Amino acid sequence: MGSCAKRTADDKTKTETLEVQTLEGNHYIAIAAPLTGPYRELGNTIVEAATMAVEEFNANEAPEGHKIGTIIIDDGGIVSEGIARAEIVKAQNALGVIGHLNSEISMEVSNIYSKSNIAEISPASTNPKLTERPEVKGYVFRTIGTDRQLGELAADYVLSKAEIKKVAVLYNDRPYGVSVASEFVREIAKDSNKELVFYQTIPVRTSEHKETADRVIGTKPDIVFFVGEYNDAGYLIKALKKANPNIKFFGGEGVHQQQFIEIAGKDAEGALVIGAGPAPDAIKSKYEQRFKKVSTGYVSTTYSATKALLAAIKANNYKDSKAIAKTLSQNAMFDPNGDLIKPDFVIYKVSGSKFVVNQ
C-alpha cells in the first residue's frame, strides 16, 4: 500500500512519494497507481482525484453505516509490483478498483480482478487491447481514449498544417510509446506531402538528451512529436530548444502534467500537448484548493471513473462486486467493450506556464 502519512495543506516540499491518508470505511475500493518512480506525478493525480470523489460521496450520499474507505496501492509503474498488489486488492475484497495507470499493468492485473469478479476502471490506460480481450469483458473499463485515438488526433493536427512537411518522432520503449507512435506514423504516411525524417526510441529516466536532440535537429524537422512521460519530455525539450530555439514540440498525453512545465521552464512555452479534456470548473477549483496545485494529468478522468464506480456500488446496496460490475456494464458512458462512447482528448498549448486548450 502507499504511505499513510497525511500531507498538510501548506506542505510545498517535493517528495518521492505522495503522502496520503487512506480513508476508513464500512466498505472499500482500491485506488492503484504509481506513487514512486518516474510516473509518480501522474499517479498522484489519480489518487488525489479519486480520494476527493470518495470524500464527497461519503459527505453527501453515503447513508450511515455505508461509508466508503480506500485501499491505496502503489504499483511503482512495474508489472510485477502491480500483480503483487492486485493480490492484496483481491484478499481485501474490494468492491472495485480505480487504476492502474500503465496499460501493461492494467492488462496483467485485470486477469486477477476479473477472476475475482472485481471491476477495474482505468482513468489512464490507453492500449486498445485492454478492453478487447473476451476473458475480462464486463470487468474492465476506462474513462480515457485509446492509443489509436491519440495517434489519430496528433496526426490530424499535423496533416491539417500545410507548413509542416518534415516530421520527427521520438518515443519511449514502453508499450505506450511504441503503440501511439506507430498509430501516428501510420496516419502521417497517408499524405505524400509529409516526410518522416526521424523515428526512434529515446533514452528514458535521464536529463541528458543533447546527443539525441542534435541528431533530430540535424534532420531539419518542422515538428517533433514525442510519446512518453512528462519528466523525459521536460528535459528533451530543453535540449531540442538549445539546438534550435524555433523547433515545434508536440507531446502525447503522458506529458500533460504541470511538472513538464516546471522542468522545461521557458522552453515549454508554445509546446503542444494532448491530454484528457479539462475537469469541470467546480471540480478543478475543488482539486486546486485541496491539493494546492494545478489540475492536470488524470484528474478529470479519475474523478469521472470514481463517480461511476461509487454510483454502481450504491445501486447495489454496497455489496456484491459481481453485480457492481454488471451495473457498470450498463452505464451509458461505456460501449460493450468498456470503452468510452465519447472519448475526450484535446490539444493544449503551454502559454504563460499553463496548459490552455489550443484554439
Contacts in CASP RR format, 6 or more apart in sequence:
PFRMAT RR
TARGET T0000
AUTHOR 0000-0000-0000
METHOD contacts of the structure
MODEL  1
MGSCAKRTADDKTKTETLEVQTLEGNHYIAIAAPLTGPYRELGNTIVEAA
TMAVEEFNANEAPEGHKIGTIIIDDGGIVSEGIARAEIVKAQNALGVIGH
LNSEISMEVSNIYSKSNIAEISPASTNPKLTERPEVKGYVFRTIGTDRQL
GELAADYVLSKAEIKKVAVLYNDRPYGVSVASEFVREIAKDSNKELVFYQ
TIPVRTSEHKETADRVIGTKPDIVFFVGEYNDAGYLIKALKKANPNIKFF
GGEGVHQQQFIEIAGKDAEGALVIGAGPAPDAIKSKYEQRFKKVSTGYVS
TTYSATKALLAAIKANNYKDSKAIAKTLSQNAMFDPNGDLIKPDFVIYKV
SGSKFVVNQ
1 22 0 8 1.000
1 71 0 8 1.000
1 72 0 8 1.000
1 73 0 8 1.000
1 74 0 8 1.000
1 85 0 8 1.000
1 88 0 8 1.000
2 17 0 8 1.000
2 18 0 8 1.000
2 20 0 8 1.000
2 22 0 8 1.000
2 35 0 8 1.000
2 72 0 8 1.000
2 73 0 8 1.000
2 74 0 8 1.000
3 17 0 8 1.000
3 18 0 8 1.000
3 19 0 8 1.000
3 20 0 8 1.000
3 35 0 8 1.000
4 20 0 8 1.000
4 21 0 8 1.000
4 22 0 8 1.000
4 72 0 8 1.000
5 19 0 8 1.000
5 21 0 8 1.000
6 19 0 8 1.000
6 20 0 8 1.000
6 21 0 8 1.000
7 18 0 8 1.000
7 19 0 8 1.000
7 20 0 8 1.000
9 290 0 8 1.000
9 292 0 8 1.000
10 292 0 8 1.000
11 19 0 8 1.000
12 292 0 8 1.000
16 36 0 8 1.000
16 37 0 8 1.000
16 40 0 8 1.000
17 35 0 8 1.000
17 36 0 8 1.000
17 40 0 8 1.000
17 74 0 8 1.000
18 35 0 8 1.000
18 40 0 8 1.000
18 43 0 8 1.000
18 44 0 8 1.000
18 47 0 8 1.000
18 48 0 8 1.000
20 47 0 8 1.000
20 48 0 8 1.000
20 51 0 8 1.000
20 72 0 8 1.000
22 69 0 8 1.000
22 70 0 8 1.000
22 71 0 8 1.000
22 72 0 8 1.000
23 51 0 8 1.000
23 54 0 8 1.000
23 55 0 8 1.000
23 58 0 8 1.000
23 67 0 8 1.000
23 68 0 8 1.000
23 69 0 8 1.000
23 70 0 8 1.000
24 67 0 8 1.000
24 69 0 8 1.000
25 67 0 8 1.000
25 68 0 8 1.000
25 69 0 8 1.000
26 65 0 8 1.000
26 66 0 8 1.000
26 67 0 8 1.000
26 68 0 8 1.000
26 69 0 8 1.000
26 318 0 8 1.000
27 66 0 8 1.000
27 67 0 8 1.000
27 68 0 8 1.000
27 69 0 8 1.000
27 95 0 8 1.000
27 313 0 8 1.000
27 318 0 8 1.000
27 319 0 8 1.000
28 68 0 8 1.000
28 69 0 8 1.000
28 70 0 8 1.000
28 71 0 8 1.000
28 92 0 8 1.000
28 93 0 8 1.000
28 94 0 8 1.000
28 95 0 8 1.000
29 54 0 8 1.000
29 68 0 8 1.000
29 69 0 8 1.000
29 70 0 8 1.000
29 71 0 8 1.000
29 94 0 8 1.000
29 95 0 8 1.000
29 96 0 8 1.000
29 97 0 8 1.000
29 98 0 8 1.000
29 306 0 8 1.000
29 309 0 8 1.000
29 310 0 8 1.000
29 313 0 8 1.000
30 70 0 8 1.000
30 71 0 8 1.000
30 72 0 8 1.000
30 73 0 8 1.000
30 89 0 8 1.000
30 92 0 8 1.000
30 94 0 8 1.000
30 96 0 8 1.000
30 97 0 8 1.000
30 98 0 8 1.000
31 46 0 8 1.000
31 47 0 8 1.000
31 50 0 8 1.000
31 51 0 8 1.000
31 70 0 8 1.000
31 71 0 8 1.000
31 72 0 8 1.000
31 73 0 8 1.000
31 97 0 8 1.000
31 98 0 8 1.000
31 99 0 8 1.000
32 73 0 8 1.000
32 75 0 8 1.000
32 82 0 8 1.000
32 85 0 8 1.000
32 86 0 8 1.000
32 89 0 8 1.000
32 97 0 8 1.000
32 98 0 8 1.000
32 99 0 8 1.000
32 100 0 8 1.000
32 109 0 8 1.000
33 42 0 8 1.000
33 43 0 8 1.000
33 44 0 8 1.000
33 46 0 8 1.000
33 47 0 8 1.000
33 73 0 8 1.000
33 74 0 8 1.000
33 75 0 8 1.000
33 99 0 8 1.000
33 100 0 8 1.000
33 101 0 8 1.000
33 124 0 8 1.000
34 40 0 8 1.000
34 42 0 8 1.000
34 43 0 8 1.000
34 74 0 8 1.000
34 75 0 8 1.000
34 76 0 8 1.000
34 77 0 8 1.000
34 78 0 8 1.000
34 100 0 8 1.000
34 101 0 8 1.000
34 102 0 8 1.000
35 43 0 8 1.000
35 44 0 8 1.000
35 47 0 8 1.000
35 72 0 8 1.000
35 74 0 8 1.000
35 76 0 8 1.000
36 74 0 8 1.000
36 76 0 8 1.000
37 76 0 8 1.000
37 77 0 8 1.000
38 204 0 8 1.000
38 205 0 8 1.000
38 229 0 8 1.000
38 231 0 8 1.000
38 232 0 8 1.000
39 76 0 8 1.000
39 77 0 8 1.000
39 101 0 8 1.000
39 102 0 8 1.000
39 229 0 8 1.000
40 76 0 8 1.000
41 230 0 8 1.000
41 231 0 8 1.000
41 257 0 8 1.000
41 258 0 8 1.000
41 259 0 8 1.000
42 101 0 8 1.000
42 124 0 8 1.000
42 229 0 8 1.000
42 230 0 8 1.000
42 254 0 8 1.000
42 257 0 8 1.000
42 297 0 8 1.000
42 298 0 8 1.000
43 101 0 8 1.000
43 124 0 8 1.000
43 298 0 8 1.000
45 257 0 8 1.000
45 296 0 8 1.000
45 297 0 8 1.000
45 298 0 8 1.000
45 299 0 8 1.000
45 302 0 8 1.000
46 98 0 8 1.000
46 99 0 8 1.000
46 101 0 8 1.000
46 123 0 8 1.000
46 124 0 8 1.000
46 298 0 8 1.000
46 302 0 8 1.000
47 72 0 8 1.000
48 287 0 8 1.000
48 290 0 8 1.000
48 291 0 8 1.000
48 299 0 8 1.000
49 123 0 8 1.000
49 287 0 8 1.000
49 298 0 8 1.000
49 299 0 8 1.000
49 300 0 8 1.000
49 302 0 8 1.000
49 303 0 8 1.000
49 306 0 8 1.000
50 70 0 8 1.000
50 98 0 8 1.000
50 302 0 8 1.000
50 303 0 8 1.000
50 305 0 8 1.000
50 306 0 8 1.000
51 70 0 8 1.000
52 286 0 8 1.000
52 287 0 8 1.000
52 290 0 8 1.000
52 303 0 8 1.000
53 302 0 8 1.000
53 303 0 8 1.000
53 306 0 8 1.000
53 307 0 8 1.000
53 310 0 8 1.000
54 68 0 8 1.000
54 69 0 8 1.000
54 70 0 8 1.000
54 306 0 8 1.000
54 310 0 8 1.000
57 68 0 8 1.000
57 307 0 8 1.000
57 310 0 8 1.000
58 67 0 8 1.000
58 68 0 8 1.000
58 69 0 8 1.000
61 310 0 8 1.000
61 314 0 8 1.000
62 68 0 8 1.000
62 314 0 8 1.000
66 318 0 8 1.000
68 310 0 8 1.000
68 313 0 8 1.000
71 88 0 8 1.000
71 89 0 8 1.000
71 92 0 8 1.000
71 94 0 8 1.000
73 82 0 8 1.000
73 85 0 8 1.000
73 86 0 8 1.000
73 88 0 8 1.000
73 89 0 8 1.000
74 81 0 8 1.000
74 85 0 8 1.000
75 81 0 8 1.000
75 82 0 8 1.000
75 85 0 8 1.000
75 100 0 8 1.000
75 101 0 8 1.000
75 102 0 8 1.000
75 105 0 8 1.000
76 82 0 8 1.000
77 100 0 8 1.000
77 101 0 8 1.000
77 102 0 8 1.000
77 105 0 8 1.000
78 105 0 8 1.000
79 102 0 8 1.000
79 104 0 8 1.000
79 105 0 8 1.000
79 108 0 8 1.000
82 100 0 8 1.000
82 105 0 8 1.000
82 108 0 8 1.000
82 109 0 8 1.000
83 108 0 8 1.000
83 109 0 8 1.000
83 112 0 8 1.000
86 108 0 8 1.000
86 109 0 8 1.000
86 112 0 8 1.000
86 113 0 8 1.000
87 112 0 8 1.000
89 96 0 8 1.000
89 97 0 8 1.000
89 112 0 8 1.000
89 113 0 8 1.000
89 118 0 8 1.000
90 112 0 8 1.000
90 113 0 8 1.000
90 116 0 8 1.000
90 118 0 8 1.000
93 321 0 8 1.000
94 118 0 8 1.000
94 321 0 8 1.000
95 118 0 8 1.000
95 309 0 8 1.000
95 313 0 8 1.000
95 318 0 8 1.000
95 319 0 8 1.000
95 321 0 8 1.000
95 324 0 8 1.000
96 113 0 8 1.000
96 118 0 8 1.000
96 119 0 8 1.000
96 120 0 8 1.000
96 121 0 8 1.000
96 309 0 8 1.000
96 313 0 8 1.000
96 321 0 8 1.000
96 324 0 8 1.000
97 113 0 8 1.000
97 118 0 8 1.000
97 119 0 8 1.000
97 120 0 8 1.000
97 121 0 8 1.000
98 121 0 8 1.000
98 123 0 8 1.000
98 302 0 8 1.000
98 305 0 8 1.000
98 306 0 8 1.000
98 309 0 8 1.000
99 106 0 8 1.000
99 120 0 8 1.000
99 121 0 8 1.000
99 122 0 8 1.000
99 123 0 8 1.000
99 124 0 8 1.000
99 125 0 8 1.000
99 305 0 8 1.000
100 106 0 8 1.000
100 109 0 8 1.000
100 120 0 8 1.000
100 122 0 8 1.000
100 124 0 8 1.000
100 125 0 8 1.000
101 122 0 8 1.000
101 124 0 8 1.000
101 125 0 8 1.000
101 298 0 8 1.000
102 124 0 8 1.000
102 125 0 8 1.000
102 174 0 8 1.000
102 176 0 8 1.000
103 125 0 8 1.000
103 126 0 8 1.000
103 127 0 8 1.000
103 129 0 8 1.000
103 130 0 8 1.000
103 175 0 8 1.000
103 176 0 8 1.000
103 179 0 8 1.000
104 127 0 8 1.000
104 174 0 8 1.000
104 175 0 8 1.000
105 125 0 8 1.000
106 120 0 8 1.000
106 122 0 8 1.000
106 125 0 8 1.000
106 127 0 8 1.000
106 130 0 8 1.000
106 140 0 8 1.000
107 125 0 8 1.000
107 127 0 8 1.000
107 129 0 8 1.000
107 130 0 8 1.000
107 133 0 8 1.000
109 120 0 8 1.000
110 120 0 8 1.000
110 130 0 8 1.000
110 133 0 8 1.000
110 136 0 8 1.000
110 139 0 8 1.000
110 140 0 8 1.000
111 135 0 8 1.000
111 136 0 8 1.000
113 119 0 8 1.000
113 120 0 8 1.000
113 136 0 8 1.000
113 139 0 8 1.000
113 140 0 8 1.000
114 120 0 8 1.000
114 135 0 8 1.000
114 136 0 8 1.000
114 138 0 8 1.000
114 139 0 8 1.000
114 140 0 8 1.000
116 321 0 8 1.000
117 139 0 8 1.000
117 321 0 8 1.000
117 322 0 8 1.000
117 325 0 8 1.000
118 139 0 8 1.000
118 321 0 8 1.000
118 325 0 8 1.000
119 138 0 8 1.000
119 139 0 8 1.000
119 140 0 8 1.000
119 141 0 8 1.000
119 309 0 8 1.000
119 312 0 8 1.000
119 321 0 8 1.000
119 324 0 8 1.000
119 325 0 8 1.000
119 328 0 8 1.000
120 139 0 8 1.000
120 140 0 8 1.000
120 141 0 8 1.000
121 141 0 8 1.000
121 142 0 8 1.000
121 143 0 8 1.000
121 305 0 8 1.000
121 306 0 8 1.000
121 308 0 8 1.000
121 309 0 8 1.000
121 328 0 8 1.000
122 130 0 8 1.000
122 140 0 8 1.000
122 141 0 8 1.000
122 142 0 8 1.000
122 143 0 8 1.000
122 144 0 8 1.000
122 305 0 8 1.000
123 142 0 8 1.000
123 143 0 8 1.000
123 144 0 8 1.000
123 298 0 8 1.000
123 301 0 8 1.000
123 302 0 8 1.000
123 304 0 8 1.000
123 305 0 8 1.000
124 144 0 8 1.000
124 298 0 8 1.000
124 301 0 8 1.000
124 302 0 8 1.000
125 142 0 8 1.000
125 144 0 8 1.000
126 142 0 8 1.000
126 144 0 8 1.000
126 145 0 8 1.000
126 146 0 8 1.000
126 147 0 8 1.000
126 150 0 8 1.000
126 176 0 8 1.000
126 179 0 8 1.000
126 180 0 8 1.000
126 253 0 8 1.000
127 146 0 8 1.000
127 147 0 8 1.000
127 175 0 8 1.000
127 176 0 8 1.000
127 179 0 8 1.000
128 146 0 8 1.000
128 147 0 8 1.000
128 148 0 8 1.000
128 179 0 8 1.000
130 140 0 8 1.000
130 142 0 8 1.000
131 137 0 8 1.000
131 140 0 8 1.000
131 141 0 8 1.000
131 142 0 8 1.000
131 337 0 8 1.000
131 338 0 8 1.000
131 339 0 8 1.000
132 337 0 8 1.000
133 140 0 8 1.000
137 336 0 8 1.000
137 337 0 8 1.000
138 325 0 8 1.000
138 326 0 8 1.000
138 328 0 8 1.000
138 329 0 8 1.000
138 338 0 8 1.000
139 325 0 8 1.000
140 338 0 8 1.000
141 305 0 8 1.000
141 308 0 8 1.000
141 328 0 8 1.000
141 334 0 8 1.000
141 338 0 8 1.000
141 339 0 8 1.000
142 305 0 8 1.000
142 338 0 8 1.000
142 339 0 8 1.000
142 340 0 8 1.000
143 301 0 8 1.000
143 302 0 8 1.000
143 304 0 8 1.000
143 305 0 8 1.000
143 308 0 8 1.000
143 333 0 8 1.000
143 340 0 8 1.000
144 253 0 8 1.000
144 276 0 8 1.000
144 298 0 8 1.000
144 301 0 8 1.000
144 340 0 8 1.000
144 343 0 8 1.000
145 339 0 8 1.000
145 340 0 8 1.000
145 343 0 8 1.000
145 344 0 8 1.000
145 345 0 8 1.000
146 339 0 8 1.000
146 343 0 8 1.000
147 176 0 8 1.000
147 179 0 8 1.000
147 180 0 8 1.000
147 183 0 8 1.000
148 183 0 8 1.000
149 343 0 8 1.000
149 345 0 8 1.000
150 180 0 8 1.000
150 183 0 8 1.000
150 184 0 8 1.000
150 252 0 8 1.000
150 253 0 8 1.000
150 274 0 8 1.000
150 345 0 8 1.000
151 180 0 8 1.000
151 183 0 8 1.000
151 184 0 8 1.000
151 187 0 8 1.000
152 183 0 8 1.000
152 187 0 8 1.000
153 274 0 8 1.000
153 345 0 8 1.000
153 347 0 8 1.000
154 180 0 8 1.000
154 184 0 8 1.000
154 225 0 8 1.000
154 250 0 8 1.000
154 251 0 8 1.000
154 252 0 8 1.000
154 274 0 8 1.000
155 183 0 8 1.000
155 184 0 8 1.000
155 187 0 8 1.000
155 188 0 8 1.000
156 187 0 8 1.000
157 250 0 8 1.000
157 272 0 8 1.000
157 347 0 8 1.000
158 164 0 8 1.000
158 167 0 8 1.000
158 188 0 8 1.000
158 194 0 8 1.000
158 223 0 8 1.000
158 225 0 8 1.000
158 250 0 8 1.000
159 187 0 8 1.000
159 188 0 8 1.000
159 190 0 8 1.000
159 191 0 8 1.000
159 194 0 8 1.000
162 193 0 8 1.000
163 222 0 8 1.000
164 194 0 8 1.000
164 222 0 8 1.000
164 223 0 8 1.000
164 248 0 8 1.000
165 193 0 8 1.000
165 194 0 8 1.000
165 195 0 8 1.000
165 222 0 8 1.000
166 194 0 8 1.000
166 195 0 8 1.000
166 197 0 8 1.000
166 219 0 8 1.000
166 220 0 8 1.000
166 221 0 8 1.000
166 222 0 8 1.000
166 223 0 8 1.000
167 188 0 8 1.000
167 194 0 8 1.000
167 195 0 8 1.000
167 196 0 8 1.000
167 197 0 8 1.000
167 221 0 8 1.000
167 222 0 8 1.000
167 223 0 8 1.000
167 225 0 8 1.000
168 196 0 8 1.000
168 197 0 8 1.000
168 198 0 8 1.000
168 199 0 8 1.000
168 216 0 8 1.000
168 219 0 8 1.000
168 221 0 8 1.000
168 223 0 8 1.000
168 224 0 8 1.000
168 225 0 8 1.000
169 181 0 8 1.000
169 184 0 8 1.000
169 185 0 8 1.000
169 196 0 8 1.000
169 198 0 8 1.000
169 199 0 8 1.000
169 200 0 8 1.000
169 224 0 8 1.000
169 225 0 8 1.000
169 226 0 8 1.000
169 227 0 8 1.000
170 198 0 8 1.000
170 200 0 8 1.000
170 201 0 8 1.000
170 202 0 8 1.000
170 212 0 8 1.000
170 216 0 8 1.000
170 224 0 8 1.000
170 225 0 8 1.000
170 226 0 8 1.000
170 227 0 8 1.000
170 236 0 8 1.000
171 177 0 8 1.000
171 178 0 8 1.000
171 180 0 8 1.000
171 181 0 8 1.000
171 200 0 8 1.000
171 201 0 8 1.000
171 202 0 8 1.000
171 226 0 8 1.000
171 227 0 8 1.000
171 228 0 8 1.000
172 201 0 8 1.000
172 202 0 8 1.000
172 204 0 8 1.000
172 227 0 8 1.000
172 228 0 8 1.000
172 229 0 8 1.000
172 232 0 8 1.000
173 201 0 8 1.000
173 204 0 8 1.000
174 228 0 8 1.000
176 227 0 8 1.000
176 228 0 8 1.000
176 254 0 8 1.000
177 227 0 8 1.000
177 228 0 8 1.000
180 227 0 8 1.000
180 252 0 8 1.000
181 199 0 8 1.000
181 225 0 8 1.000
181 227 0 8 1.000
184 225 0 8 1.000
184 227 0 8 1.000
185 196 0 8 1.000
185 199 0 8 1.000
188 194 0 8 1.000
188 196 0 8 1.000
189 196 0 8 1.000
197 219 0 8 1.000
197 220 0 8 1.000
197 221 0 8 1.000
198 215 0 8 1.000
198 216 0 8 1.000
198 219 0 8 1.000
198 221 0 8 1.000
202 209 0 8 1.000
202 212 0 8 1.000
202 226 0 8 1.000
202 232 0 8 1.000
202 236 0 8 1.000
203 209 0 8 1.000
203 212 0 8 1.000
204 228 0 8 1.000
204 229 0 8 1.000
204 232 0 8 1.000
205 231 0 8 1.000
205 232 0 8 1.000
206 232 0 8 1.000
206 235 0 8 1.000
207 235 0 8 1.000
208 235 0 8 1.000
208 239 0 8 1.000
209 232 0 8 1.000
209 235 0 8 1.000
209 236 0 8 1.000
209 238 0 8 1.000
209 239 0 8 1.000
209 240 0 8 1.000
210 239 0 8 1.000
210 242 0 8 1.000
210 243 0 8 1.000
212 236 0 8 1.000
212 239 0 8 1.000
213 236 0 8 1.000
213 239 0 8 1.000
213 240 0 8 1.000
213 242 0 8 1.000
213 243 0 8 1.000
214 243 0 8 1.000
216 224 0 8 1.000
216 240 0 8 1.000
216 243 0 8 1.000
217 240 0 8 1.000
217 243 0 8 1.000
217 244 0 8 1.000
217 247 0 8 1.000
218 243 0 8 1.000
221 247 0 8 1.000
222 248 0 8 1.000
223 247 0 8 1.000
223 248 0 8 1.000
223 249 0 8 1.000
223 250 0 8 1.000
224 240 0 8 1.000
224 247 0 8 1.000
224 248 0 8 1.000
224 249 0 8 1.000
224 250 0 8 1.000
225 250 0 8 1.000
225 251 0 8 1.000
225 252 0 8 1.000
226 232 0 8 1.000
226 233 0 8 1.000
226 236 0 8 1.000
226 237 0 8 1.000
226 249 0 8 1.000
226 250 0 8 1.000
226 251 0 8 1.000
226 252 0 8 1.000
226 255 0 8 1.000
227 251 0 8 1.000
227 252 0 8 1.000
228 251 0 8 1.000
228 252 0 8 1.000
228 254 0 8 1.000
228 255 0 8 1.000
229 254 0 8 1.000
229 255 0 8 1.000
229 257 0 8 1.000
230 254 0 8 1.000
230 255 0 8 1.000
230 256 0 8 1.000
230 257 0 8 1.000
230 259 0 8 1.000
230 260 0 8 1.000
230 263 0 8 1.000
231 259 0 8 1.000
231 260 0 8 1.000
231 263 0 8 1.000
233 251 0 8 1.000
233 254 0 8 1.000
233 255 0 8 1.000
233 260 0 8 1.000
233 264 0 8 1.000
234 255 0 8 1.000
234 260 0 8 1.000
234 263 0 8 1.000
234 264 0 8 1.000
234 267 0 8 1.000
234 268 0 8 1.000
235 263 0 8 1.000
235 264 0 8 1.000
237 249 0 8 1.000
237 264 0 8 1.000
237 267 0 8 1.000
237 268 0 8 1.000
237 271 0 8 1.000
238 263 0 8 1.000
238 264 0 8 1.000
238 265 0 8 1.000
238 267 0 8 1.000
240 247 0 8 1.000
240 249 0 8 1.000
240 267 0 8 1.000
241 247 0 8 1.000
241 267 0 8 1.000
248 272 0 8 1.000
249 270 0 8 1.000
249 271 0 8 1.000
249 272 0 8 1.000
250 271 0 8 1.000
250 272 0 8 1.000
250 273 0 8 1.000
250 274 0 8 1.000
251 271 0 8 1.000
251 272 0 8 1.000
251 273 0 8 1.000
251 274 0 8 1.000
252 273 0 8 1.000
252 274 0 8 1.000
252 275 0 8 1.000
253 273 0 8 1.000
253 274 0 8 1.000
253 275 0 8 1.000
253 276 0 8 1.000
253 297 0 8 1.000
253 345 0 8 1.000
254 275 0 8 1.000
254 297 0 8 1.000
255 273 0 8 1.000
255 274 0 8 1.000
256 273 0 8 1.000
256 274 0 8 1.000
256 275 0 8 1.000
256 276 0 8 1.000
256 296 0 8 1.000
256 297 0 8 1.000
256 348 0 8 1.000
256 355 0 8 1.000
257 296 0 8 1.000
257 297 0 8 1.000
258 293 0 8 1.000
258 294 0 8 1.000
258 296 0 8 1.000
258 355 0 8 1.000
260 268 0 8 1.000
260 273 0 8 1.000
261 268 0 8 1.000
261 350 0 8 1.000
261 353 0 8 1.000
261 354 0 8 1.000
261 355 0 8 1.000
264 271 0 8 1.000
265 353 0 8 1.000
268 350 0 8 1.000
268 353 0 8 1.000
269 350 0 8 1.000
269 351 0 8 1.000
269 352 0 8 1.000
269 353 0 8 1.000
270 349 0 8 1.000
270 350 0 8 1.000
270 351 0 8 1.000
271 349 0 8 1.000
271 350 0 8 1.000
272 347 0 8 1.000
272 348 0 8 1.000
272 349 0 8 1.000
272 358 0 8 1.000
273 347 0 8 1.000
273 348 0 8 1.000
273 349 0 8 1.000
273 350 0 8 1.000
273 355 0 8 1.000
274 345 0 8 1.000
274 346 0 8 1.000
274 347 0 8 1.000
274 348 0 8 1.000
275 297 0 8 1.000
275 345 0 8 1.000
275 346 0 8 1.000
275 347 0 8 1.000
275 348 0 8 1.000
276 297 0 8 1.000
276 298 0 8 1.000
276 300 0 8 1.000
276 301 0 8 1.000
276 344 0 8 1.000
276 345 0 8 1.000
276 346 0 8 1.000
277 300 0 8 1.000
277 344 0 8 1.000
277 345 0 8 1.000
277 346 0 8 1.000
277 357 0 8 1.000
278 284 0 8 1.000
278 295 0 8 1.000
278 300 0 8 1.000
278 346 0 8 1.000
278 357 0 8 1.000
279 287 0 8 1.000
279 295 0 8 1.000
279 299 0 8 1.000
279 300 0 8 1.000
279 303 0 8 1.000
280 300 0 8 1.000
283 295 0 8 1.000
283 299 0 8 1.000
283 300 0 8 1.000
283 303 0 8 1.000
284 295 0 8 1.000
284 299 0 8 1.000
287 295 0 8 1.000
287 299 0 8 1.000
287 303 0 8 1.000
288 294 0 8 1.000
288 295 0 8 1.000
294 354 0 8 1.000
294 355 0 8 1.000
296 355 0 8 1.000
300 344 0 8 1.000
304 333 0 8 1.000
308 328 0 8 1.000
308 331 0 8 1.000
308 333 0 8 1.000
309 324 0 8 1.000
309 328 0 8 1.000
311 327 0 8 1.000
311 331 0 8 1.000
312 324 0 8 1.000
312 325 0 8 1.000
312 327 0 8 1.000
312 328 0 8 1.000
312 331 0 8 1.000
313 324 0 8 1.000
315 324 0 8 1.000
315 327 0 8 1.000
316 323 0 8 1.000
316 324 0 8 1.000
316 327 0 8 1.000
328 334 0 8 1.000
329 336 0 8 1.000
329 338 0 8 1.000
332 341 0 8 1.000
333 340 0 8 1.000
333 341 0 8 1.000
333 342 0 8 1.000
334 340 0 8 1.000
334 341 0 8 1.000
335 341 0 8 1.000
346 357 0 8 1.000
346 358 0 8 1.000
347 357 0 8 1.000
347 358 0 8 1.000
348 355 0 8 1.000
348 356 0 8 1.000
348 357 0 8 1.000
348 358 0 8 1.000
349 355 0 8 1.000
349 356 0 8 1.000
349 357 0 8 1.000
349 358 0 8 1.000
350 356 0 8 1.000
END
